[in-house]
Amino acid sequence: MDSIKVIDMLRKGIILVVIVAFVVNAANAVEGMWLPIMLKKYNIEQMQAEGFKLSAEDIYDINKASLKDAIVGLVRLSKPFRHFCTGEIVSPEGLVLTNHHCGFGAIQKHSTVENNLLKDGFWAMNKNEELTNEGIGMCLLKRMEDVTAKVLVNIPDGADAYIRDSVIQSNIAIIEEDAIKETHYLAKVKPFFAGNEYYLSVYEIFRDIRLVGAPPSAIGKFGGDTDNWMWPRHTGDFSMFRIYANKDNEPADYNDENIPYKPLMHLPIAIDEIKKDDFTMVMGYPGTTEEYLPSFAINLRANVTNPARIKIRTEVINIMKTGMLTSPEVRIQYSSKVAHKANGWKKRIGENKGLVRLNAIEKKQEQEKLFTDWVNQNEERIKEYGDIFNNYEDLYGQLNEYQFVYAYFNESILGTELIDLAGSYSDLFEYKKESNNEDVEMKIDDLTKKTKNFFKDYHRPTDKKLFVALLSFYYNDVDAKYHPKSFSAIDKKYKGDYEACFINLFEKSMFNNPEKLNNFLNNYSVSKNKKLSSDPVMKLFIESMYVYHNSVSPYLVSIKQDISNLHKTYVKGIRELNSDKIYFPDANSTFRIAYGKVDNYIPSDAVEYKCFTTLQGIMEKDNPDIFDYDVPQRLRDLYKSKNFGEYANSDGTMPVCFTASNHTTGGNSGSPVLNADGHLIGINFDRNWEGTMSDLMYDPEMCRNITLDARYILFIIDKYAGAKHLVNEMTLVKESKQNPQAIKKEKK
C-alpha cells in the first residue's frame, strides 16, 4: 500500500474521531435530557455507576407507582397545552412544591395594596384558607410510547413535503384519539430528532389547584433581577399549592366538595447534609433546546434576533421600573410584567456571551466541514447530504430579514399592551347583524372579564411611555416597507415628529380608558363595529396585522418549513454518522430526566465558585435601602439566634442553595432535584449566567443548574412562617443513604 493511501486512510480515520468528539457528547453524564422510557436501555447502568441506587422502573413504570407519579407539569388551562413549569407532590394529600416565580402570577392576582401577598407572603393555616386559582392546571404523565412507525405509515413514495405533513398530522390525530378512548386523559404526539421519531404522551390534568403557601418576595425573590441567572444565589424561590380532585380522586373543576388529591406517589424529603460530588437527578418538563442547529442558525440568534430583543427589552424594563417607583400599587401591578420581561432579557445577554466565549459559530463550522468530508467519502451520502450546507446558507440568507422583522413585531407591536388589548376586541368584527345573539353575548362577557383583569394591572402614565417607546423602535429600526399605514402620517401630518404622532394615537384611543371601554361593552351592538374600527389603536392593530400576514408571515412560514425539512435530513445524517452512539433528543416540553453531580465551577481566570450558599450570604447582602436586598426582620432574628432546627449543616450553618451539573432549561423551573435514593433534596430554579447558552451548546465545565436546598424550604415553612402543620404532612428522611428502597410503593 503506497504512502498516499495510508495517509488518506489515517486522515479519514481522524476525521471520524474528531466528528464524534464535536457532535456527540452522549457519554458525558452531565449532558442530556433523557426520555424515561429509554433509561433502562441506554442510561441506567451509567447512572448507577455515577452513584444512583434505584432502578429504571423506580423512575418510570406504568404497572406500579414510580417517581414519575409524583412529578407534575404546570399548564395554563386557557391556552394551548404546554407546560410552563414543573412541580412535585410532597405529601399524601396532594401538596405540591414549585418555584415562587412559577406561582408568581397566582400570588400577584391575589394581592392588593391592603392584602399584599407578594410583600407579606401567604400561609394557609388550614385547608379552608387555601386560595383558588382560575386557569392553572397540573398534569401527571400516565405513559409514553414510541409511535414513530404509526405516524410515518401510509406516506406515498415520492410525496412532497405538503402531502407528507398532511398524512403525518392525520395519523397523529388518530393515534391521539385512540390513546384516550373512554378515559378523561389528554394525549399528545410530538416529533423528536427533528421529526425522525415521534412519541406519544398521555396525561391526566387536574383543574382545581389551590395556593397553600408562599414566602414574601423578600425571600422568594431575594436578589430580584440583579441576581437572576447569577451565582452565588440566595433566593428562597418556592411556593406551595395543593391539587384537589372529586370524590373518585379524578380531575374536576373547582367545587367546595372537592377533596385533596391522593397521589400514587409522593417524594420523601431528605434532610441529610449535601456534599460536593453527590449524585443528583432532575425530573420534569424542559421547554426547548436546539443542540443540533447549524452555524447559520447560531449566527441568526447571536447577531440578529438576540440583539434586537435585548435592545427593546432594556428600554421596556427601565420604563416599567421607573413607574414602579411611583407607588406601591404600581409596584404590584408591574412586578410580574418586569419579571417576565427581565427573565428573557438577561438570559439572551448571557447566551450571547456564552456563544462568543465558546466560539460557537466557528465550532459549528468545523463540525460542518468534518461532516462534509464524511459525506464526500461515499456517493450515496453525496446524493442524500451533499447539498445540505449550501441549502442552509441560502435559506438562512433569506430568513434573516424576516426573522428580524418578526422579532421587532413581537417585541414592539404586540409587545405594546394597548395594541394587544385591541387585538382581543378585533374578534367582534366577525359578527354581523344576523349573528347569533348568544355567541355575541358570550364574547362580550369574555371581553368584560379580560378588560377588568387588564386594568387591574394597568398604570396609564407608564403605559403611555411604553407605547411611544415601543412604536418608536419599530418605526426607526424596521424597513418602511413593513410599516403600518398609520405611520405615513408621521411625515405628512407631523413633519417627522414620530413621538408626537404616537402620543396622539394613544390619547385618542378608548383602549386606555376603562370607563369608555365598559360603556362600549355595556351598550354593544354590531352596528358599533364601525366606531371600533375607527379607533386609532384598533386601526394600528389591523394595519400591523395586515402587513405582517401579507409581507412577513408567508415568507417566514415557507422558509422555516424548508429549513425544518432540511434539518430533519441533517439530524438523520448526524445520527447515521455515529450509529453506535446514544443521542438525547432536544427538549420539547415532554417529560425528561437529567443527571449529574453537585459541583463547583470556574467562571473566569482566578475565580472559583463553590457549590453551596448559606444564610450568612443573605445577611451579607442585606441592605434595607435596596428593595431586592431588604431582608425581613424575622429572618434576621432567626439568623442571630441560630434557630435553624434540624435543617442546619453539621457545622451549624443554614444551607440555602447549591449548584450541580444537570442539563436543564426553561420549563425545568420547579423541577425536583433528587439524590441517589430518589429523595427530594431541592428544587431547580435557575441556571448560571455563564451557562445560559446550554440550549444551543452545552459546556460541561461551565453549565450549572441552580437549586434551592430543600432544608431551607423546610426552615422557612417551619421556623419563619410557623406553618409546621405543612411540614408534618411531608415525609422527612434522615440518613437516606441507608434506605434506598424507601420510595417504593406498590399500587393498590
N, C-alpha and C positions, 0 to 999 in steps of 0.2 A: 504494500500500500504506500503510495507516494506521500511525501510530507504535506502537500497541499490538502489532500483528502483528510489526513489526520487532523490538521489544523482546523479544517472546516467542521469535522465531527465534534472536535473539542469546543469550537465556538458555538455550535448548536446546542451542545450539552450545557454550556454555561448560560446560554440564553434561557433555557428551560428552568434552570436553577434560580436565576435572577427573577424570572417571571413569577415563580412560586413565592419567592421572598417578597416581591412587591404586591402581588394581587391577593395572596391568601395568608391570612393570619389566624385561621381557624384553630390551629393547635395552641394558640395563646389563650389561656384560661380566662383572662380578664376581658377579652373582646367577644362580642356577640350577644344577640338576644334570641334565645333558642325556643323552638316550639316544644311544648311539654310532651306532645305525643311522640317526639323523636328522641327524647332524652335516653330512653332505655337502649336504643340502637347506637346512638352517637356519643353521648356526653357522660353518662352516669359513672363509667369507670374513671374518667378523668376527674370528675367532681369528687369521687371518693378518694382518689389519690391526693386531691388537694385538702382533704380532711372531712368531707361530708359523710355523715354517719347513717343516712337513711337510704332508701331505695327509690328507683324511679316511680314505682307505684305509690309510694308515700306522698309524692308530689302531685301526680295525676293518675286518677283511676276513676272509671265510671261504674264500677261494681261495688265499691266501698268508699267510705269517707276518706278524703285525701286533702292535702293542703290547698288545692285549688278551690275547695268548697268554703274556704274562709276568706277568699280574695274577691273583692267587689270592684266593678268598674263604675265610676260616676258618669251619668249621662244627663243631658238636658232633654226632657220629655217633649218639649215643643219644637225641637229641631231634629234634622235627620240623625239617625242613630250613629253616635260616635262617642267614645269615651274621652272625657276631658281630664280625668284624674283617676287615681286608684285609691282604694281603702282596704281595710282588713277588719274582719269580725273578731272581737277580742273577749266576748262573753257568751254564755249560753242563751242570753236574752237579746241577741241581735245588736249589741253595742259595737259601733264602728269607729275606728280611728282613721283620720286622714289628715291632710295638711290644713293649717289655718288659711293659707292662701287658696286652697280648694274650696273651703267653706266660706270664704270671704264675702262673696256675693250674697249668700244667705244671711250671714251675720249683719251685713250692711243693710239689707232690706228690713230687718227687724229693728234697726237703730233709728232713734230720733234724738233731737237735742236734749230732750228731757230724760230719755232712756237710751243712752249711748252704749250699746253693747260692744261696739268697736273699741271704745275708750276704756270701758269698765270691765269688759268680759261678761261671760254669762255661764251660770251653772244651774241646771235643773236639779233641785234637791229631792224631787220625786218625779215619777213619770207623768203626772198631771201637769207639770210645769214645762214639759218639753214642747218645743215650738214647731209648728208645721211649716213645710217649705214647698210651695207650689212650683211645679216644673222640674224638680230634681228627682232623678231616679237612680237606683243602684241595681246592677245586674250581676248575676252569677253565671259563670261558664258551666254548662252541663256536659258538653262534649265537643271534641274536634274530630275532623275526619278529612283525609286526603281524598278529594273528589276530582282530581285532575283528569282522569280518564273519562268521567261522566261529563265534565264541562267541555272537553275537546272532541266529543263524539259527533258524528254526522256533519262535519265540516267538509264541504265539497273540495275535491282536488283542484288546485289552482284558483281557489276562491280569493277575491280581492279582500282588502282589509275591512271594507264595509260589510260584506257578506259574512266574513269570518266573525266579526264582532257581533253581528246580529244573531248568529247561531249560538255563540257563546252566551250572550245575555238571555236568550230563550232557554238554553239548558240550565243556566243558573237559577232562573225563576222556577223551573220545575223542581230542581234539587231543593231549593229553599222551601217550597210549598210542601213537598213530600216529607221533609225532615221534621215538620211540626204539626202534621195532621193529628187532629183530636188532642192537641195539647194547648197550653196557654203560652208556649215558648215563642221566641223570636229566632229566626235563622238568618245567617249572613254568610255568603260565599265571597271570598276576597282573593285577588291574584297575589302570587308570591314569585320572587325571582323574575320581576318584570313581565309576568304573565306566562312564564313557562310552567308554573304549577298553580293549583287552586286548592284552597282548604275551606271547609265548612265549619262554622262555629255556631253552636246552639246555646241560647241564653234564656235565663229566667229573669224578668225585670220587675223589680219592686218599686211601687209608686208612692207609698206613704213613708216618707223619710222625715224624721224629726230632729231638730237641733237639740243636743243634750248639754254640750259644754264647749266653751272656747275661752282661752286666756285673753286678757286685754291685749290690744295691739302692741303695747309697750313690751310685751313678752312674745306674743305670736308673730309680730312683725318687727322685732327688735333689729335695729340697724337699717330698716327701710330700704329705699332704693340704693343708698350708698353701699350697703353690704351685699345687696343682691348679686348673685353669681360669684361671690368672693369667698375666700378663705384667708384667715381663720374666721369662723362664723359662730354666733352665739344666739341664734334665733330659736325660740320655742315654737316652731311652726307646726302646730297641731290644732285640730278641732275634733269634736265628738258628735256623732249622730247615732240614731237608732232606727233600724228597719222595723216597720210594722207590717203585719200580714192579717188575713182574715182568720176565722176560727179553724180553717183547714190548713193553716200555715202556708197559704198561697198569696201571691200578689193581689192587692186591692187598692182602689182609690181611697183617699183619706176618709175615715169613718171613726166616730168615737168608740165604736165597738171593736175596732181592730186591736190586736194584741201584739206584743213584741215577738218578732220572728225567732223561731227555734232553729238554729243552723245545724247542719250535719257536722260541722267542724268549727271550732274557734281556736285562735292561736294562743298558746300559753306565752307568757312574757317572762323572759329570763332576766334576773337581776344580778347575775354574776358580773364581775368586772371584765370588761372587754380588753383584749390585748392586741398589740400590733401583730400582723400576720395571721390573725384568726380568720377562718373561712367565713365568707358572707355570701348570701344569695338574695337576689331581688326578684320578686314576682309582681306582675302587673300588666298594664296596657300601654306600653310605649307608643307614642304617636307616629312619628315619621323619621326615618333615616334614609340616606341616599348614598350608601357606601360605594356603589359601583358606577357612579357617574363618570363620564369622560372629562377631559381637561376643559373642553369648550363650555360645559355646564358650570364648572367651578369658576371659570373666568366670568361668566354671566353673573353668578351670585356675588363674587368678590368685588367686581369692578363696575357693575351696573345696578342691580336691584338693591343690594345691601346699602351702598352709599346713599341711594335715593331715599330709602326708608329711614335710615339713620338721620339724615338731614331734616326731614319733615318732622319726625317724632321728637327730635331735640327741641324744636320750637313749640310743639304741642305741649310737651311736658312742662316746659318753662312757663307757658301761659297758664296752664292748669294749676301749677304750684303757686304762682303769684295770686291767682284767685282764691286758693285755699287759705291764704294768709289773712283774708279779709274778715272771716268769721268762722266759728265752729261749725255752723250749718253747712257752709260751702266746703269745709274740710271733709265732712261726712259725705256730701254729695259727690265729690270728685275723688275720694280716696281710692275707690275700686277702679275708676277710669284711669287714674295715674298709674296704679299698679299694673293694669293690663298693658298700657302703652309702654311703660318703662321696662317691663319684663322682656319683650321682644326687641326693644331698642338696645338694651345693654347686651343681650345675647348676640345680636348681629355685630356689635362692635367687637366683642370678644372673639366671635367666629372669624371675622376678618383678620384680626391679629394672629390667631392660631394658624390660619391658612397661609399667611405670609411667613410665619416662623417655620412652618413645615415645608415651605416651598411647594405647596400642594399642586399648583398648576404644572410646575416642572416635573414633579414626581409622576403625575398622571401622564404627562407627555412621554416620560421614559417608559412607563408601562405600555403605552400605546405603540411605541417603537418596538418594544420587545414582542408584543402581541402580533404586530405586523410581520416581524421576522419569522415568528412561528407559523403564521398563515402562509407565508411565501414558500414554505418548505413542502407544500402539498397542493396539487392542482384543484382538488375538491374543496379545500379550505379557501383557496383564492376565489373560487366561484361563489362560495357562500359568504365569505367575510371580507373579500378583497377591497370592497368599496366603502366599508363602514366609516372610516375616518374622513374620507372626502365628503361623504354624505352628511356626517355630523357637522363638519366645518360649514358646509353650505346652509344647512338648516339653522344652525345657531347664528350664523351671519344674518339670516332673515329675522330670527326670533328676537334678537337684542333690542331692536327699536320697539317692537310691540310689547315686549316684557317691561321695558322702561315706562311706557305709557300706562300699562296695566298697574304697575306699582304706584304711580302717581295718581291714577284714577281711584284706586282703593284707599290710599292714604289721604288724599286731598279732597276729592269729590265725595266719595262715600264715607270718608272719614269725618266729614262735616255732619254733626248730629242733626242739624236742622234739615239738611238735604235728605238724610236717611229717614227722618220722620216723615217728610213729604212723600218719600217713596212708598211708605206704607199706606198712604191715602190714595195713591195712584190706582189701586185696585177698584176704586169707586167708578172709574171710567168704563169699567166692563158692564156696568148696569145701564139698562135702557128703561124707557117708560113702561115697557111690558114685562120687566123683570119681576121675579117672584119676591113679594114683599118680605117674606120670612128670611130669604137669603140676604136681602139688603139690611134688614134689622139686625141680623146676626153679625154682619160685617160692621155695622155702626157700633154695636156693643163691644166688639173686639177693639175697634179703634178708640173707643172711650176709655177702655182699660189701659190700652197702650199709652194713650195721651196722659192719663193720670200718672202712670209709672214714669213716663218721660219727665214730666215737670217736677216730680218728687226729687229728682237728682239733676235739677237744671238751675244754672245761675246765668241770667241774661247778659250781664256785662262780660263775664268770662267767655260765654259762647259767641258773643259778638266779635271779640278779639280773635277767637279761633276761626270763625267764619271768614274773616278778612284775611288772616294769615294763610289759611289753607288754600283758598281760592287764588291768592297771590302766588303761591308756589306753583300751582298748576298753570297759571297764566304766563309766568316768567320762564318756566323750565321746560314746558311741553310745547312741541311744534304747533303752530297756529292751526294747522290742518286738522288737529284733534280737539280744537276748542269748541265749546258750545256756542250757539248763535248769540246768546246774551252778551258774550264778550266783545262782540262787534261794536257795542255802544261805547266801549272804553275810548276808542279813538274818535268816533263820530260825535258823541254827546259829552264826553268827559275830558276830551283833549289829552288822552293818555294817562289820566289820573285813575288808575285801576282801583286804588283803595277807596276813592270816593264812590266809584261805581258799586263796589261790593257792599259798602256801608248802606247805600241807598236800597240795594236789593234786600238787605237784612231788615232795614227799618220798615219797608213797605209790605213785608210778608206777614201773614197771620200766624205762621208756624212758630213764632217765638212768643206768642200771646195766648195763654191758656184760656182766657175769657172768650176771645174771638173764636178759638177752635171749638170750645164747648158749645158756644152758641150755634156755630155751623153744624155740629153733630146733632144737637138737640132739635134743630129745625131742618134737618136734612131732607132733601128730596132730589130725585135725579136731575131735575131742572137746574139745581145749584152746581152741577158739574162744570158749567161754564165759568162760574166765579172761581171755582177751584183751579181750573186750567189757566186762569189769568194771574194767579198769584205768582210773583216773581221767583220765589224759591221753587215752586212746583214747576214753573217753566224751565228753570235751570236744571232741575232733575230730569225732566222729559228730554230736553235738548242734549244733556250729557249722556243719557242712556242711548239716545238715537245715534250719537257719534260713536259711542263705544260699540254698540251692536252692529253698526254698519262699517266702521272703519278700523276696528281693532279686533273684536271678538272672533269674527270668521277666520281671519288670518292666524290669530293666536291658536284657536282650536285646531285648525288644519295642520299648522306646523308642529304643534305639540303631539298630535296624533301620529304624524310621520316620524317624529323623534321617538315616540313610545314604541312604534313598530320596529324601528331600527335598534332601539335599546334592548328590546327582547332578544334580538339576534346577537347583540354584543354580549349580554349576560350569558346566553347559551354558549357562546364561544369561550368565555372565561371559564365556565364550569367544564366544558369539554377539554380544554387545555390541561386542566388538572383534575381529571375524572376520579382520581383516587382520594381527593381531598374533600373535607367536610366544609360546606359553606353555610353560613347563617343567612336567612332571608332578611331583607330590610324590614324595619319596624313599620307596621301599618295599622296600629291601634287594635291588634289582636293580642291574645294572652301570650306572654313570653316569660322566660327565665333567663336571668343573667347571674354570673357568679364570679367571685374574685376573692380579695382579702383586704383586711384593714391595713392601710398603708400610708406612709408619708409621701411627699413629692417635693421636687426641687424646681421652683418656677423660674429661677434665673441664677446667674452666677453669684456664688457666696450666700445664697438664701436657701434654707430648707424649712419647709412647713411640716411640723409634727401633725400626727393624725388625730389628736384629741384637743378639745377645748373644755374649759371648766367655768363654773360660776364666777371664779375670780376674774376671768376675762370680761364678763359683763360689767363687773364693778369697775374695772379699769377703763371701760368705755363710757361709764355713767357720766352724763352731762345734762342737768336739768334745763339748760338753755337751748338744747337741740332736741327737737321733738322726737326724732328717731332713736335717741340715746338717753331718754329720760326714764330711768329705772323706777318702777313702782316702789314706794316706801316699804311696803310689806316684804318685798323681795330683798331689799337692803337689810331689813331687820332679821330675816331668816338667815342671810349670809353672815351677819355679825354674830348671831347666836349659834351658828353652825348646826342648826336644827334640820339636818338632812335625812333623818331616819335611817332606814335600811337601804337607801338608794345611793349612798356615797361610795366612793372608791375606798380601797383599803388604807390609803394614806389620808383619808378624811376629806378629800376634795369632792366637789359635786360635779359629775360629768354633765356636759351639755350636748356636744356634737362630736362626730368623728367622720373621717374620710375613708373611702375604700375604692377598690379598683373595678367595681361593677360597671358595665356598659349600660348607661341609661340615657333617656331623652325625655322631652315633654310628654306628659301622659303618665310617666313614672312618678310624678308628684303624688305623694301619699302612699307609695308602694311600701309594703313591709320589707324590712331588711332582716333576714333570718340568720341564725347561727348554724353550726354544723348539725345540730339536733332538730332543726326546724322550728326553733323557738324564736319569738319576736325579740329583737334587740334594738330596733329603732325604726324610724320612718324616713324614707328617702324624701328629700325636698328640693334638692338643687344639684348643680354641677359646679365645679370650679371654673373660674373665668378663662383660665389658660386652656381648658379642655372643651370649650363650647363648640369647637369645630368638629367634635366627635360624630355629629350627624352626617358629616361628609368624609372625614378621615380620622381614624382613631389613632391615638398616640398612647401606648401603654405606660410610658414613662411620665406622662403629664395628666392624663384624663382621670379624674376622680369624681365619684358621686358623693354628695354631702348628706349626712344622715343625722337626724335628731335622735339622741340616745333615749331609749325607752325609759330609763331610770329618771331622766329629767322630766319626762311627761308625767310619770307617777308622782314625782316630788311636787310638781306644780298642782296636780289634782288634789293630792293628799294634804300637803303642808301649806301651800299658798291659798288654794281655793276652799279648803275644808270640806271637800266632796269625797270623803273616804268611802262613802257608800258605793261610788263608782269603781274605786279600786277593789272593793270587796266583791264586785261582780266578776272581776277578772281572775284568771288562773296565773299566779306568780310562781315561778320555778327558780329555786336556788340550786347551785351545783348541777346545772342541767346537763353537763358533760357526762355525768354518771347515769343519765336516764334517757338514752337515745330513743327509746320506744314510747316516750310519754305522749306523743301526738297521735298515736294510732287508736282510732275508734271505729269499730265496725258499724255499718248502717244497721238500724233496727229493721 
